[in-house]
Amino acid sequence: MTTNIIFPTDFSDNAWNAVVYALKLFTEVHCKFYFLHSTAQNSSRTSKSCLEELADLKDMAENSDTNANHNFEIILSKAPLEDALNRAIENYCADFIIMGTKGANTTTRKLFGSVTQKMINAIDQCPILIIPEDFEFESPLQIAFPTDFNRVYGAELKPLIQLAEIHNSKIRIVHINTEKQLSPQQEHHLSLLEHQLLNYPCSFHWMPDYASKTEEINSFIETLGIQILVLFKNEHSMLSKLTREPVVTKIGDRPVVPVLIIKHLK
């Protein structure tokens, strides 16, 4: 079965870094990769020049990645990027969008840049894997999944489980204790999640509520050597809380890890 992946690209080094990461992440997987560029991103470029750059990008990927599991295609669209992505997701049955996000010149910044944040808000039908600027690939042997146990998870766990299966990752479920004890409903949701992940290596972790959510999750990432952070998107999710907080761009001497954004299904 083929995994379909879309790379939104502005032809920057940052966008290419996300491609390099993804090719390594899915080395053992039969994939079709789509390079997508929206001419609405830069009106100073002609469609012809953008198409030529897409073709060059495809050639560069094919020359640097001789993996027989991987095939590449290009998509040029005049639509705004979010519209072009939503259309491509539907047309090509995309399993992941993988994109880079630029860093900051200061010690703190919002969790994602403005373009990335716009894509997160606009894309609901496909998981988005966001690769920090200059991040070098590490096999994701440790994947963190923060939750408040206030909802039931279902099919939306599939992208998380797929990555865990590919790399034999350990899934670290972390809960920040904002309450003295879990409610009966939270206990029920915890039990359901334990059952859903029964066949996968996972562990549950409990953290005291001593700082901002961002600081606590950054501490968890550093302590356990997390390589991918998974955040589920809904109105009251951990993601919505984190994007309102300033984020330290480095944890010690290393960049923030890749973040997988998944829409929570109702």
C-alpha positions in Angstrom: 0.0 0.0 0.0 1.3 3.4 -1.0 1.6 6.3 1.5 0.9 9.6 -0.2 2.8 12.6 1.1 2.5 16.3 0.0 5.4 18.7 0.4 4.3 22.4 0.2 7.3 24.2 -1.1 8.5 27.8 -1.6 11.8 26.4 -2.9 13.6 27.5 0.3 16.4 25.6 2.1 13.9 25.2 5.0 11.4 23.5 2.7 14.1 21.2 1.3 15.2 20.2 4.8 11.7 19.0 5.5 11.9 16.8 2.4 15.3 15.3 3.5 13.8 14.5 6.9 10.7 12.9 5.3 12.7 10.7 2.9 14.6 9.3 5.8 11.5 8.9 8.0 9.8 6.8 5.3 12.8 5.0 4.0 11.2 1.6 4.4 7.8 2.7 3.2 6.4 2.7 -0.4 5.6 6.4 -0.9 4.5 8.8 -3.6 5.7 12.3 -2.8 4.1 15.4 -4.3 5.9 18.7 -4.4 3.2 21.4 -4.4 3.8 25.1 -5.1 1.2 27.8 -5.1 2.0 30.8 -7.3 -0.2 32.9 -5.1 2.7 32.7 -2.5 4.9 34.9 -4.8 3.3 36.9 -7.5 6.7 38.1 -8.8 7.4 34.6 -10.3 5.9 33.4 -13.5 4.1 30.1 -13.7 6.8 28.9 -16.2 9.7 29.6 -13.8 7.8 28.0 -10.9 7.2 24.9 -13.0 10.9 24.8 -13.9 11.8 25.0 -10.2 9.4 22.2 -9.3 10.9 20.0 -12.0 14.4 20.8 -10.7 13.3 20.0 -7.2 11.9 16.7 -8.4 15.2 15.9 -10.2 17.1 16.8 -7.1 15.0 14.5 -4.9 15.3 11.6 -7.4 19.1 12.1 -7.6 19.6 12.3 -3.9 17.2 9.5 -3.0 17.7 6.3 -5.0 15.1 4.4 -2.9 13.0 2.2 -5.1 10.2 2.6 -2.7 9.9 6.3 -3.5 8.3 8.1 -6.5 7.9 11.9 -7.0 5.4 14.1 -8.7 4.9 17.9 -9.0 1.8 20.1 -8.6 1.6 23.7 -9.6 -1.5 25.7 -8.5 -2.7 29.3 -8.9 -4.9 28.9 -5.9 -4.0 30.2 -2.4 -1.8 27.6 -0.6 -4.5 26.4 1.8 -7.0 25.9 -1.0 -4.3 24.2 -3.2 -3.5 21.8 -0.3 -7.0 20.9 0.5 -7.6 20.2 -3.2 -4.5 18.1 -3.5 -5.3 16.2 -0.3 -8.6 15.1 -1.8 -7.3 14.4 -5.3 -4.3 12.4 -4.2 -5.7 10.8 -1.1 -2.9 12.3 1.0 -1.8 10.6 4.2 0.5 13.3 5.4 1.5 16.9 4.7 5.1 17.5 5.6 6.5 21.1 5.8 9.3 23.1 7.3 8.9 26.0 9.6 11.3 28.8 10.1 13.1 29.5 13.3 13.4 32.8 15.1 16.2 35.2 15.8 15.1 35.7 19.4 15.2 33.2 22.3 11.4 32.8 22.2 8.8 32.7 19.5 5.3 31.5 18.9 5.1 27.7 18.4 4.8 28.0 14.6 5.4 30.7 12.0 2.5 32.6 10.5 2.3 30.5 7.3 2.5 27.2 9.2 -0.1 28.4 11.7 -2.4 29.4 8.8 -2.0 25.9 7.3 -2.8 24.3 10.7 -6.0 26.3 10.9 -7.0 25.6 7.3 -6.2 21.9 7.0 -8.5 19.5 8.8 -8.5 16.4 6.6 -4.9 15.4 6.7 -2.2 15.2 9.4 0.6 17.8 9.2 4.1 17.0 10.2 6.1 20.2 10.9 9.9 20.0 10.7 11.9 22.7 12.5 14.5 24.7 10.6 17.9 22.9 10.4 16.6 19.9 12.2 18.6 16.8 11.5 16.9 13.5 11.2 16.8 11.2 14.2 14.8 7.9 14.0 11.8 8.6 16.2 12.3 6.0 18.8 10.4 8.1 21.4 7.1 9.8 20.5 5.3 12.0 23.0 1.6 12.4 23.1 0.2 14.9 25.6 -3.5 14.5 26.6 -5.9 15.7 29.2 -8.1 12.5 28.9 -11.1 14.7 28.2 -12.0 12.9 24.9 -12.2 9.6 23.2 -9.6 8.8 20.5 -10.4 6.7 17.5 -9.2 6.6 13.9 -7.2 9.8 14.4 -4.6 7.6 16.2 -3.7 5.9 12.9 -0.9 8.4 11.8 0.7 8.1 15.3 0.5 4.4 15.2 1.8 4.2 11.7 5.0 6.1 12.6 5.4 4.0 15.7 5.1 0.8 13.7 7.7 2.0 11.1 10.3 2.8 13.7 9.3 0.5 16.5 8.8 3.7 18.6 7.8 3.9 22.2 4.7 6.1 22.6 4.9 8.2 25.7 1.5 9.5 26.8 1.9 12.4 29.2 -0.7 14.1 31.3 -0.2 17.3 33.2 -2.1 17.1 36.6 -4.2 20.3 36.5 -6.7 18.4 38.8 -6.2 16.6 42.1 -7.4 13.4 40.5 -9.0 12.3 37.3 -12.8 12.4 37.0 -14.7 9.2 36.3 -15.0 10.3 32.7 -11.3 10.9 32.4 -10.6 7.5 34.0 -12.8 5.9 31.4 -11.0 7.7 28.5 -7.7 6.6 30.0 -8.9 3.0 30.1 -10.0 3.2 26.5 -6.7 4.6 25.4 -4.8 1.9 27.2 -6.9 -0.7 25.4 -6.3 1.0 22.0 -2.6 1.0 22.4 -2.4 -2.4 24.1 -0.4 -3.9 21.2 2.1 -1.1 21.0 5.0 -0.2 23.3 3.8 2.7 25.3 3.9 4.2 28.8 1.9 6.7 30.8 3.5 9.7 32.5 2.1 12.1 35.0 3.5 15.6 35.5 2.7 18.1 38.3 1.2 21.4 37.1 4.2 23.6 38.0 4.7 25.8 35.0 3.2 26.7 31.6 2.2 23.8 29.4 5.0 24.7 26.9 7.7 24.6 29.6 6.4 21.3 31.0 6.2 19.6 27.6 9.7 21.0 26.7 11.0 19.6 29.9 9.4 16.2 29.1 10.9 16.2 25.6 14.4 17.0 27.0 14.2 14.5 29.8 13.0 11.5 27.7 14.8 12.4 24.5 11.6 12.7 22.5 12.0 12.8 18.7 8.4 13.6 17.7 5.7 15.5 19.5 2.1 14.6 18.6 -0.7 17.2 19.2 -4.4 16.7 18.5 -6.3 19.6 17.1 -9.7 20.7 18.4 -11.2 23.7 20.0 -10.0 23.1 23.6 -6.9 20.9 22.8 -3.4 21.1 24.1 -2.4 22.5 20.7 -4.7 25.5 21.1 -3.2 26.2 24.5 0.4 25.8 23.3 0.0 28.2 20.3 -1.0 30.9 22.7 2.2 30.6 24.7 5.7 31.7 23.8 8.0 28.8 23.1 11.7 28.4 23.8 13.1 27.6 20.4 15.9 25.5 21.8 15.8 22.8 24.4 19.4 22.9 25.7 21.4 23.0 22.6 18.9 21.2 20.3 16.1 22.6 18.2 12.5 21.9 19.0 11.5 18.5 17.7 9.2 17.8 14.8 5.5 18.2 15.6 2.7 16.0 14.1 -0.7 17.8 14.1 -3.7 15.6 13.9 -7.3 16.7 13.7 -9.4 15.2 16.5 -12.4 13.4 14.9 -15.8 13.9 16.6 
